[in-house]
Amino acid sequence: MMDPRTTDNLAPLLAGRLAGRLAGGSASGQEDPRALDRQLLHGPDALRPRRRPPLTIAFYDFWPEFNKARNFFTEILSSRFALKVVEDDADLAAHSVFGLRHQTAKAKKTLFYTGECRRPPLDAVDMAISFDRIDHPRHYRLPLYVPHAYDHAREGATPHYCQPLLAPRIPDRATFESLKFCAFLYKNPHPPRRNAFFKHLDGVRRVDSLGWHLNNTVVAVKPGWLAKIRVLSRYRFAFAFENESHPGYVTEKPLDAFQAGAIPLYWGCPHVAQEINPDSMIDLTGCDDDDAAAARVMEVADDYDRWRAVRSASPFLGRPEFYFDAYRLADWIAERM
């Protein structure tokens, strides 16, 4: 259920269910996307003066591209603390799963974070953040698409953090006709369900594989969210198959397609409808018959009106679960410091 404070801030969106003027970037009152960004990341009292106690934070064992100086966590915590990023001996040591350096880190409190399909070590840390649906005082559920929405905006791939909540710009029929069929952009070669359905759908109609894995376009898309979203925007559909199916495991993959304006072909979390509108994508999670799955895609592929109806559906608003109000996570961390 959405926090009442968030409901108040998103009232213009919820009342109008993506009112058309927001698609043009209205800059009036709470309908200004910049104001929504501020409220979602820093809370409804973001502009009010507040005491910010000092906090040093160190980051260990995150992925290679992770920016220690400017990231989702430094952003949301900066309105609660006078924050300083250090290399060691921190008030808070945040670590992920890409190494063991955290084992020798010195810190007063520890925070574990992962977007990977791994269980959090609740007995070994003071706080844990993951996709898992765990009812535990030291655990906070945060689907990977939320910090990735921040990264999209930080890297200039989208104008705003709140972009997934704003009205989509729907192509006209002529533009729809010019879009290619479907994109597949992956580097991980292992997930069998994803590989199998790519090969099957590609046998029905050409699917462009644009990444390092199963590439059939000669040139692979360079790393970075801007490049990925620009390329996906040329397609009607984009594969959004997770690495594996596990309750709660929802990553950035459907978000990337939404941000680009492509319809996600989703497979993964069996309960994804709790947080993403099933009318906004083609959810193939429960469909193990490749012929039937491909038929569901092809029913929409060349029908502009049906495709437009799916593209027009709001992915994240109005769902039972809502996670873009990241200030709640900052409050949760602050309470445990």
NORQUIMO-V913763 format. One line per field, one symbol per residue. ss: DSSP state (A for helix, B for strand, O for the rest). burial: b if it has 16 or more other ideal C-beta (glycine too) atoms within 10 Angstrom, else e. A space follows every 50 residues. Layout:
# NORQUIMO-V913763
ss = ???
burial = ???
This chain:
# NORQUIMO-V913763
ss = OOOAAAAAAOAAAAAAOOOAAAAOOOOOAAAOAAAAAAAAAAOOOOOOOO OOBBBBBBBBOOOOOOOOOOOAAAAAAOOOBBBBBOOOOBBBBBBOOOOO AAAAOOBBBBBBBOOOOOOOOOOOOOBBBBOOOOOOOOBBBOOAAAAAAA AAAAOOOOOOAAAAAOOOOOOOAAAAAAOBBBBBOOOOOOOAAAAAAAAA AAAAOOOBBOOOOOOOOOOOOOOOAAAAAAAAOOBBBBBBBOOOOOOOOO OOAAAAAAAAOOBBBBBOOOOAAAOOOAAAOBBOOOOOOAAAAAAAAAAA AOOAAAAAAAAAOOOOOOOOOOOOOOAAAAAAAAAAO
burial = ebeeebeebbebbbeeebeeebeeebeeeebbbebbbbbbbbbbeeeeee eeeebbbbbbbbeeeeebeebbbbbbbbbbbebebeeeebbbbbbbbeee ebeebebebbbbbbbebeebebeebbbbbbbbeeeeebbbbbbbbbbbbb bbbbeebbebbbbbbbbbeebeeeebeebebbbbbbeeeebebbbebbee bbebeebbbbbebbbeeeeebeeebeebbebbbbbbbbbbbbbebbebbb bbbbbbbbbbbbbbbbbbbeebbebbbeebbbbbbebeebeebbeebeeb beebeebbebbebbbbbebebbbbbbbbbbeebeeeb
